[in-house]
Amino acid sequence: MILFWKEFVDTYIDYAFNKSVEKVFEEFKRGFFKVCSRDGVEFFQPEELRGVMVGQEFTDWNVMKQNTVYEGEYSETHPTIITFWEVFDELTEDEKKRFLWCGTDRIAKVRVGCTQYRGK
């Protein structure tokens, strides 16, 4: 009875995590390797690859401030920019993230290995 139960559980797990998604996974894998080199992917550990592909949440606001690029008449000494950073610095972490989401349609992401954010 125990041997039967173990075989049933093993077969069910194999189906749930492998066989039932095999076709979908193969299509995903085919598309993924069209845009990513197999050699490049094998270079990374899984968490490193995830960071490279989707980025990591950016919350070093001082780095963002120091590396923001201003255009036209604006510079870090422009009164509007000074006021913006004064207000931004008073926001909570959650409010800063929501502000960036609203302003960029996505939370700012920084690729693994990058230490700077170049905003425009």
C-alpha positions in Angstrom: 0.0 0.0 0.0 2.8 2.5 0.9 4.7 1.7 -2.3 1.5 2.3 -4.4 0.9 5.6 -2.6 4.5 6.8 -3.2 4.3 5.8 -6.8 1.0 7.7 -7.1 2.4 10.8 -5.5 5.6 10.7 -7.6 3.5 10.3 -10.8 1.1 13.1 -9.8 4.0 15.5 -9.0 5.7 14.6 -12.3 2.5 15.4 -14.2 1.7 18.6 -12.3 5.1 20.1 -12.5 6.5 18.6 -15.8 4.1 16.9 -18.2 1.1 19.2 -17.9 3.2 22.3 -18.8 5.7 20.7 -21.2 4.2 22.2 -24.4 3.8 25.7 -23.0 7.3 25.6 -21.5 8.9 24.4 -24.7 7.3 27.3 -26.6 8.4 29.7 -24.0 11.9 28.3 -24.1 12.0 28.5 -27.9 11.0 32.2 -27.8 13.4 32.9 -24.9 16.4 31.5 -26.7 15.5 33.5 -29.8 16.4 36.7 -27.8 18.9 35.4 -25.3 22.1 33.4 -26.1 22.2 30.0 -24.5 25.9 30.6 -23.6 25.0 33.9 -21.9 22.1 32.3 -19.9 24.3 29.4 -18.7 26.8 31.9 -17.3 24.4 33.1 -14.6 23.0 31.5 -11.5 19.1 31.6 -11.5 18.7 34.6 -9.2 21.4 36.5 -11.2 19.6 35.8 -14.4 16.3 37.0 -12.9 18.0 40.2 -11.9 19.5 40.7 -15.3 16.2 40.0 -17.1 13.7 41.9 -14.9 15.9 44.2 -12.8 15.7 44.8 -9.1 13.6 47.3 -7.3 15.4 50.6 -7.1 15.2 52.4 -3.8 18.5 54.3 -3.5 17.0 57.7 -4.0 20.3 59.6 -3.5 21.9 57.7 -6.4 18.9 58.5 -8.5 19.1 62.1 -7.6 22.8 62.3 -8.2 22.5 60.6 -11.6 19.4 62.2 -13.0 20.1 63.9 -16.4 18.3 67.3 -16.9 17.6 68.7 -20.3 17.0 72.1 -21.8 16.9 75.0 -19.3 16.8 72.6 -16.3 19.7 71.7 -14.1 20.1 70.6 -10.6 20.3 74.3 -9.5 17.1 75.3 -11.3 14.4 76.4 -8.7 11.8 74.0 -10.1 14.3 71.0 -9.7 15.3 72.1 -6.2 11.6 72.3 -5.2 10.9 68.9 -6.8 13.6 67.2 -4.8 12.6 68.9 -1.6 9.1 67.6 -2.0 10.2 64.2 -3.2 12.5 63.8 -0.2 9.6 64.3 2.2 7.6 61.4 0.6 7.5 58.0 2.3 9.1 55.0 0.6 5.7 53.8 -0.7 4.8 57.3 -2.0 8.1 57.5 -3.8 7.5 54.2 -5.5 3.9 55.1 -6.4 5.2 58.5 -7.8 7.7 56.7 -10.0 5.1 54.2 -11.1 2.8 57.1 -12.1 5.5 59.0 -13.9 7.1 56.1 -15.8 4.3 53.5 -16.1 6.6 51.1 -14.2 8.7 51.1 -11.0 12.2 52.2 -11.8 14.4 49.1 -12.2 18.2 48.9 -12.1 19.9 46.0 -13.8 22.2 43.8 -11.7 25.7 45.2 -11.7 24.7 48.8 -12.4 25.2 51.3 -9.7 23.7 54.3 -11.5 20.3 55.3 -12.8 20.1 57.6 -15.7 16.7 59.2 -15.7 15.5 61.5 -18.5 
